[in-house]
Structure formats: C-alpha cells, structure tokens
Amino acid sequence: MIICGIKASHDGAIAVIEDGRLRFSVEMEKLDNGDRYSSLDDLRRVTDILLHEGLSPGDVDQFVVDGWYTTGPSGARAIAIRDGDRAVELAVAPYVESPGDEGPLQRHTFGHHDFSGAGRGYAGFTHVANHLLGAYCASPFAARGEDALALVWDGGIVPRLYQVRAATRDATLVTALLPVTGNSFADFSAHFGPFCADLTGLTPDQVIRHHLSIAGKAMAYAALGKAEPDAFPVFDRLIAGFPGVDEDNARVLGAKVASNRDELMPGMSDADIISTFQDYIGHRLLERLTAVVQRTFPGQRANLVLGGGCALNIKWNTLIRSSGLFREVFVPPFPNDAGAAIGTAACEMFRRGRLSLEWDAYSGPSLVPGPVPEGWQSRPCDERQLAMLLHTENEPVVVLSGRAELGPRALGNRSILAPATDPRMKARLNAVKHRADYRPVAPICLESRAPEVFAPGTPDPYMLFEHRMRPGWAERVPAVVHLDGTARLQTIDDRADFATARILTAYTEISGVPVLCNTSANHEGRGFFPDVASAARWGRTRYVWSDGVLYTNPDRRDTAMDFDTGTGSRRAAPESR
C-alpha cells in the first residue's frame, strides 16, 4: 500500500508511506535553496517529486491532502494553487473538526483533482488530525501498541487534548485546555524587542513568513530577561476580559501591554515581558493539563505525545516532561507544519489498520550531485580526518551528507559543525549566519556522555527539550551555553551509522570533549543547502565537507566575516534561521 501525503500551503511538502514505512518526505524549502516556509506552488511538482524518488503517480494507491482554513469562491475549504499554467482551487478538509463530525479522524473525499491519472480523486483529513496522528504514529507508544494522550497545539487552535486508543484505532477529543491559540506567543512578542517590525509594503506571503519566524527567535530573546511570576495575574485579568477565543486576542493583548507597560509591567524590559509571557503560558498550560488528567484519568500515568507548532517550544516541552505527570513524553522532529505531509499520510495509514509508522529522521531530499565549485580545492577526507581538522584548526565546517533531516532543525546531515571549546565560537557562528547575538548555538553530544555534561542529559535526538550544564562544563564548552545557562541539546547514539555520529565519536577520542557546536547550513531565510555548490556560493566558511570529500576555499581565511573580534559585536544584518 503506497500512500502519498500532500501539504499544499506554507511548509509545503510531499511524503510517501509504503506498507507502513516512510520512504521520504520532501519539504519545498529544502529544494533549490527554497524560501523558508515555501508552499507547494504547483500541483505538477507532486509528479516531479514522485518521479525523482523512483515512483510514478500511478504507483500510488491513495493521495491524501492536508486540511486548511482558507476558502474558495464557493465558501468551501480550498487552497489557491497552480496546475501548470492554470490557477485552480484545491478542495481540502477543514483545519479542525467541528461538533457533530465523526471525530478528528473523519475522512473527506474529493474528486476535484486527479493526482493519479486513474480518475480516483483524493482524500483529506483535518489539519489538526495530521498533527495528532503524525505524532502518535511516529511514537514508541504506537510501536508498542500502547494508548497515548496527544496534546495538539497549532497556530489557529487552542491546545486540545486527545486520547488515542491502540486496540480500537480511534481518537477522541478529551477537552480544550486554555483559551489561547497557538499563534499567541509570536503575536504577543511582535510588540516588543527586535520583533516590532514595520510590515508596510510587504506582501501577504512575506508577512506570514515574518510571523512564522518570530516564535523561535522570541524564545531565544527571552533569555535576555527574567520571568516575573508576580505579573501572571495581569495576564489572567486581560485574557479573561476578551469576549471569546479569537486568533487576534494575543495581538490585542500585546498592544495593551506595550501601550500601558508602566502601569501593567512596571520596571520590566522587553525581554522580561516576553520571558514572563512565555513562562505564564507554560505554567497555565501545565496547571490545566494536570487538573484534566488527574480528574479524567485518576491513578494513571499515561503516555503523552506533543504535536503542532507549539511543540517546538523547548521550555514548554521541558516543563511538561519534568512534571512527572506522564510516564513518557514523545515529540517527533517534525511536530509543526513541516511534518504535515507525513501526518496526513499517517491518518490514512491509521484508518486502514496500521498503528505504527516506521521512519528515519534522515528521510528528506537527497544531496544534489554537482561539479566541484570553481576556485575551491578538494581532497579525500574521512570522518576522523575531519574531526582532527575541527580540533586543530578551530574552524566551522559545513557538513552535507546523505538525505536531509525531517523538520526544521539541522540534526547533522545539513549542519555547520564547530568546536564548542572556544568561548568566541558562538559569536563567530552568529556572525557567519547573520543572526542576532542573543541567538544560541546548539550542542551535539554523544548519548553515552550526555549525563556527564548536561542535566538531565537524557536522550534527546531531535533538540526538543531543555538541558543545563553540569558543574565545570560551561567553562569547557562555553560556545553552546545559552544566555540563561541552558542548552538545546541533540544527543547522538554512539552506535549511529551516519557521518556526523562518526565525526563526533572521533572528535571525542581526539579531544576528550564529547560536544560540538551544531547550527543549520543554509542561506539566509532559506532551507538547507541542497548541494555543495550552494554552500560554496554562500562562501562564509573556509571548509565544506560532503561524504568523504573536503572542499577548501583557499581565499577564505577570516570566517568571522562581519564579526568584530575586538569587541565581540556584530554589524547590523538581516537575521536568518
């Protein structure tokens, strides 16, 4: 059984599940240096991607399209898209299920477009369902045939708690948890700090991309401030004053606080206010979650999966996991819309009788082969030799290997690696990436050594929880310590069979330090580099390594670029991921 999932709106992607195994998931932003959050701009790209991956549309047994909130001229749910030279409306399922529906897994069928060429039409599920089943089917709970609760919190909805039952293969809504939609942190933060951008003259697409970029940056910016729990009642009062739940509430809330900050948040900086709001949301969510779970499932310690864009917030994830309320908490590396094509295909798979999805985090697009970049030198270089270079030269290296990672975070196959022992390396990498100096650089660490370096240091292969440094280690690997003393850790299984795992293992043996810096390898505001040539044209590191070959730019000596090595400051530049 071959199922093709399609995400047509922002974070567009094509994913194929064959007999319960994910063959690939290709996100549009990861092709041809695409813009971040790129949509599927042309339905004919579905056929192109399938053919590139060795399939034809006729090989697919079922096409499934993700649901969305937009409507066409008829008022029915639809996405405006091209089909070659024609502008068309692609009919889709709703964003979220409504009272009276069959439930979150209700299957919708459409005959408006023929992806297969056989006149079969296509199916669809709600957008929320893809987050729900994408997270559950990818979880160890599904693999073990266990039930789980699922907390789904995405931009256009309030946090919703579902129960997934393995034996009966069904999912039901338990309850909504807070009167706050998932876009609230970004919408609120847009009124403070560096996020108060003038959007005049931007296209609607540019405005959406700006908005989508705020949440992750604001999470980092909050470390410049201090959360003030005494201000929580202010947010309680203001939110209670809204007549109902609305996506615009957080925007209005931010405007009220910004215009009355001396009265509402006296003495608090922009970073304090953002930090406090983030903390407020997390604590109120956990309080409500605790009350519902203890009342509805007394005496149980259920499994929990997290899905939707809010599951990328490591502060909230960590708060939930460390509460002890759940036996185990799982978040896939693709909880946001980057995983929607996977999730919508998983919905079809689940309905057809299979609980568990077999998948690998490195199932994105393959590297595009190409010539050696002009002016660059190349030589064979294995992983151990690259580890020695990192240790002796203290230089960042773009590492491109195999298939790209799923989801938004670089996990070693499309990464810039660098030694973490240099206290100036974080500033160098932020300057190289044109990022603000408050942005953190993530550590990668061997899983077996992580508890020695980090607290708790538990396995965290997808950078989705918060860790702190053990005594003495912040001084040894200062480049990966965030401003608040935390780290967004990625652990790598010592036995893992991929290039970065071998590089890190060798680096540990050579240096005695089991940690390297890891940040994404990409042009500003675009997806991961699809090939060596792209990284060479970018040209902001001296070295690019790809599957056993080291490419060197002999003219590149100063990798700090705009970085002022005397002051540690950086020139104004647009921020990238």
N, C-alpha and C positions, 0 to 999 in steps of 0.2 A: 504494500500500500504506500503510494507516494502522495504526500500532501504538500502543497505549496502555499505558504502564508505570505500575505502581501500587506505591507504598511505603506499607504499612499501619501499621507500627509507628512508633516515635518518629522524628521528622523526616519525618512522612508527606507524601507528595506525589503528584501526578498529572502525567505528562508524555506528550506525543504527538509521535511522529515520523511524518512523512508523506513517503514517497518519499525517505528519507534526510535530510530536513531537520527540525530540531527546531521544531515550531510553538510550543510553550510548555512550561513546567514550573512548576506551581503548588504551592508548599510551604504546608502548612497554617498554619504560624506567620505567614505573610505575608498571611493573610486576616483581616480584622476584628480586627486587633491581637492575634492569637493568641499563646498562651504559646510561648516558645522550646521547640523540640523537640516540638511538638504531633504527636500521631499522627492518622491518618485514623480518626476516631471512629465514622463511619457509612458503610457502603458506598454509600449513596444519594448521598453527596457526589460520587462519581465522575460520576454522571449530571448532577448540578447543574453541576459544573465544565465538563464537555464542552459542555453547552447554552450556558453563559455564553461559551464560546470559539467558538461557532458550529458545533458538531458534535453529533450525536446518537449514542447508543450503537450504533445500527445502522450508522453510518458507519464504525465501527472494524472492521478486518479481524481484528485479533488483540489480545486483552488479555493482558498478562503481569504477573505479581505477583512481587515480590522475595521471596527466601528469608529464613528467620529461624530462631532457635534454640529458640523455645518449642514446647510440645507441647500437644495437646488431650487429652481424657479417654481416647482410644483409644491414646495414646502416639505418634501420628503428628504430624509437624510441622504446627503450626497457630497462628493468631493469633486471640485472642478479640476480637470486634468486634461492633458492632450493625449490623443491617439494618433501619432504621426502628425499630420498637418491639421487634424480636426480637433476642435475644442469639444470635450464631452463632459457629462456629469456621471461619475461613477457612483451608483447607488450603494449605500453601506448600511450596516446596522447602527443603532443609536450608540451614544457614548456610554450610557449606563442603563441598566434595566429599570423598568417602571413598575409600580404596583399593578398587579394584575397580569404581568408577564409570567411565563413559565418558570422564571428564575434567572439567575445570572448566566446559565448555560443555554439559554434559549437560542436555537439555531435559526437563522434567517436565510432565505434562498432568493437568488436574483437571476434573471435571465437577460439583463441589460447589456452584458458584455461577454464575449466568448473567448476566454483565455486559451482554451484547449484546442480550438478548431473543430471540436466534435459536437458543438451545439449544446453542451451540458450546463452552461451557466456557471454560477459560483455560489458559495455560501458565505456567511458572515456571522460574527459574534460581536457583542458589545466591546468597546474599548476596555472597560473595566474587567471583563471576562478574560481578556488576553493577559492582563497583569496578574490576575488571580491564578489562572492555570499555568501561565508561563513560570511563575514562581513555584507553585506546588509540584508540577510535573518534573521540574528540574531538581527538586529537593531530594535529600536522602530519605525523607519520610515516604515519598511516593515509591522510591526504590525498595523500601522495606514493607510496602503495603500498609502503611500506617495512616491514620487520620491526622489532620492538622487544622489549626486555625490559620486564617490568612488575613493579614491587615493590609488592605489596599488603599493607598492614598496618592492620588494623582492630581494634576493641576486643576481640573474642573470639578472635583468632587471633594466632599468631606471624608475624613478617614472612616472606612467601612470595614467592619469585622465580619468575616465569613467563616463557615465551617465546611471543610471538605471531608467527606466520608469515603474511605477507600473501598469498603465492601460493596456499597451500593453505587459507587461512582456518581455522586451528586455533590452539589454545593448549595448552601443556603446562606442567606444573609442573617447574621445574628443581630447586629444593630449598627447604626451610625454612632460615632464616638464623640465628636466635637463639632460645633457649628462653624468650622473654619476650613476653607477649601485649601487644596494643596499648593496653590499659587501664592498663598498668603505671605510666606516668608520673603519671597522675592518682591512681591508688590509692596510690602511694608518697607523693606530695605531700600527700595528705589527712591525713597525720600531722604536718604542720609548718605553721608560719606561720599565716596567716589562714584556712587551709583545714581546720583541726581543728574542724569544726562539730559541734554536738550535733544529731543527726538524730532524737532521741527524739520520737515523736509525729507525724513526717512520714509521709505516705502513700508507698507504693512508687513511685508516679509522681513525687512530689516528691524522693525520694531519688535516682532516676535522673537527674532534671534537675540536681540539685546536682552529682552526679558528672560529668555531661557538661560542666558549666561549668568544672570545675577546670583542665583541661589548658591552655587558653588563658591563664587568669589566672596559673597557676603559671609558664608560660613567661615572662610579664612580670615576675613576682615574683623570678625567678631573677636578674634584672639587679641586684637589691639585694645580691647575694652574689658570691662568686668561686668558680669551679670549681677543685677541688684534684685533679689527676690522681694524686697520691700515694695518694688514697683509692680509686682504681679497684680495686686488688686486694681490698679489703674486700668490695666488691660481687661480684667474681668468686667469692670464697670462699662468701659467703652464698647466692648463686644456685646454685652447684654443690652446695650441701647440700640443696636441695629434692629430694624423691624423683622428681619428674616435672614436666612443664609443666602448670600449673594457673592459672586466672584469678585465684585468691586469693593466688598467690605474692607479688605486689607489695605487697598489703595486709599480709601477714605480714612481708615484708621491711621495710616502713616502720615497723611496730610494733617490730621488733627493733632497728632503728637508733635510733628515738626513745627506747626504754627503756634503751639501752646507749650513748647518744651520747658520754658522756665517755670511754668505752673505745674505741669504734669510730671516732668522728669528733671527737677532742678539739679544743676551741677553735673549732669551726665553728658558725656561726649557722644558723638555719633556712634562710635564703636561700642560704647557702653549700652546705648539704646538697642542697637542691633543684637548685641550679645544677650541682653536681657530678654528681648522678644523671642529669640531662638530658644533660650532656656525656659521661658514661660510656656511656649508651645510644647516643648518636650515633656515638661513636668505635668502639664494639664493632660496631655495625651496619656501618659503613663498612669496617672491617677484614675482617669476614666476607664482605661483598659483594665486596670487592676480590679476596679469595682465590678465591671461587667463579667470578667472571667470568674471571679470568686463567687458571684451570685449565680451565674448561669452554669458553671462547671465546677461546683464545690468539690473540694478534695482532690481535684485532678491537676496534674502538671502537664498540660498539653504541649504539643509541638506548635511552633509558630513560623510561618513564612511571611516575608515582607515583600510587597510589590507596589509598583507605581514610582513616579519620580521622587517622592519624598523618602524612599528607601535608600537614596544616595546620601542622605544626611547622616554622617557617622556619629554625630552627637546623639541624635535620637535613637539610632540603632543600638548604640552602646548603653544608653540609659535603659532601654527595654531589656537587652540581654543580661545586664548586670543586676537587674531587679530580682532575679531568681524566680520570677513568676512562671516561666516556661521551662520545660525540660530541655529543649533545644531550640535555637533560633537560626533560621537559614535565610540568606539573601543571595540571589543569583547575581552574577556580574552584569546582568542586563535588566535590572528591575524597572528602568524608565522606558520611554518610547523606543529607544534603540533596540529593545527586545520584543517589540510589539509583533513583528512578523513571526518570530518564534512562538510567542504566546498564542496568537490566533491559530497557527497550525496545531499547537498543542491542544487547543479547545476541540478541534475536530478529532484529533487522535484520542483524546479522553472520552469523547462521546461514542467513539467506535470501539471502546473497550480496553484501551491500554492506559494504565496509570502513569507509568514512569517513562521519562524521556532520557535516552542515552545521549550524552552530549559531551563536548570538549570545549573549554574556554577559548581555544585557538581554532575556531571554525569560521573565521571571517575570510575576506578575499585573500587569494594567494599573491605573493610578490609578482610584480610585472617584470619579466626579464628585459634587459636592455644593454646597450653598449657601455663600456667604461666611460665615465664622464670626461669630457675634454679637459685636458690640463691636469687631471688627477692621476696619480700613480697607484698601481695596485700590486699586491703581492699576496701569496697564500699566508693565512694566519688562522691557526686553530683557536679554540676557546681558551686554552691555557696560555697561549702566547698573548691573546688579548687581555687576559687577566693580569699578566705581567706588565703589559703596557699601561693599563689603568693604574697599577701600583707604582710604577717607576716614573711615569710622565705626569700623573695627576691631571689628566685631560679628560673632558667629556667626550664620549663616543656615541654616535648614533648607531643603534643596533637594530637591524632589519632582518628578520628570519621567518621562514615558514609562512603560515597563514596568520592573518591579523587576529587580534583579540576580539571577542564579542563585547559589546557595550562600550561605554565612554572612557574607560580607564586603561592606560597602557600597562600591560602586565608582563612585559619583557620581550615581546616579538616586534613591537613598534615603539621602542623606548630610547631615551638618551640615558646612558649609564655613566656614572662618575663616582670617584672615591668620596666617601662621606666624612673622611678624617680631616679634611681641610675646612677650617671654620669659615672661609670665604666662598666655598663652593656654592652654597645656596644663592648668594647674591650673584655669583657668576652665571648660574643657570637661569635665574630670573631675568638677568640682563640679556642673555642669549635668546631667551624665549619672548622678550619684550613684555614681561609680566611685572606687575607691581611688586615692590619688595616685601610686602606683607604676605605674599603667597608662599605656602610651604612646599618643600620638596619631599617626596615620599621615600621611605626606606624600603628596600627589599632585603630580606634576611632568610637564611636557612631555617627551615621549620624546627630542626633539632636544636638550634641555638637561640631561637627567639625568646623562650622564657628566661634565658640568662640576660638578655639585653633589654627586653621590654616587659612591662606589666600591663595586662596579664601575659602577653606573648603567646596566647593560644593561636592555633592555626587560623589564618586569615588570608586565604589565597587571592581574594578579589578586592582588597583595600576598602572594606566596608564597615570597619569598626575602629574605635579609637584606642590607642595604647599610650602608655607613658614610659619614660626611660627608667631603667633600674639605676641605683646609685653608681656613679662613676662613668656611666656610658654616655651621658650627654656631653661630657668632655672629650670622649674618644671619637664620637661620630656627630659632631655639632651641626653638620650640614642638614641633617634630617630631623632636627628638633624644631617644632613649630614655636611660635611666639608664646604660647600658653603652656609649653612644656610637653605637648602631646606629639604623637606621630601617627600618620595614616599608613599603617604597616601593610606590606604584602609579604606573606610568608611563602617560601618555595620548598616543596618537598625535596629532601636531599636525593631521592631516587628518581626525580622527574627527568624525563628524557626530552629536553629541549635546550636550545642554545644558552639562554640566559641562566638556566639552572647549572649548566656545566661551567659557565663563566664565573658565577658566584661561588661555586664549590672550589674551583681552582684559586680564585682570589682569596678565599678564606684560608686555604692551605698556604698561600704565599705570604699573606699579610698578617694572619692571625685575627683578622676582623671579618665577621660574617655578614657585613652590611655594606650595601652600595646605595647611592642615590639612584632614583628612577623617576624620570618625568617623560611625558609623551613626546614623540618625534613627529612633528607636524609643522606646516606653515601656519602663520598667524591666522586664527579664525577658521581653520580648515581641518579636515580629517587627517588621519595618519598618513605618512608618506607611503605611496603605493609602490615605490621603486627607489633604487639607489640614485638614479638621475635627479629625482625630485629633491632628495636630501643634499646632493651636491650643488644644485642650483640655489637652494636655500643658503648653503655655504657658511653657516655660523658655527660650525665645529671643524676642526682640522681633520678629524677621522670619521669615516663611515665604515662600519663592519657589516658584512652580509654573508651569512652561510659559508664561512671559511675563507673569505677574501677581505683584506683590509685595504680600503681606499684612502689615500692621503692627499690632501691639498698642500703642495709644497709652499704655496704663497700665504697660507693661513698660519699665523703664529699667535696672534692675540685673540684668543677665543672669548675674552671678556667683552669685546666689541664696545658698546656704549658704557660699559661699567667703569666707573671712576675708581681705580684700585686704591687711590689715596684716601678717599673719603667713604667709600662703600655706598655712595649714592648712585642713582641712575638717571639718565636723561628722560624727559617725558617721551613716552611712546605708547601706541595703542596696545592694549592688553590682548593677549591670546590665551588659549587654553594652556 
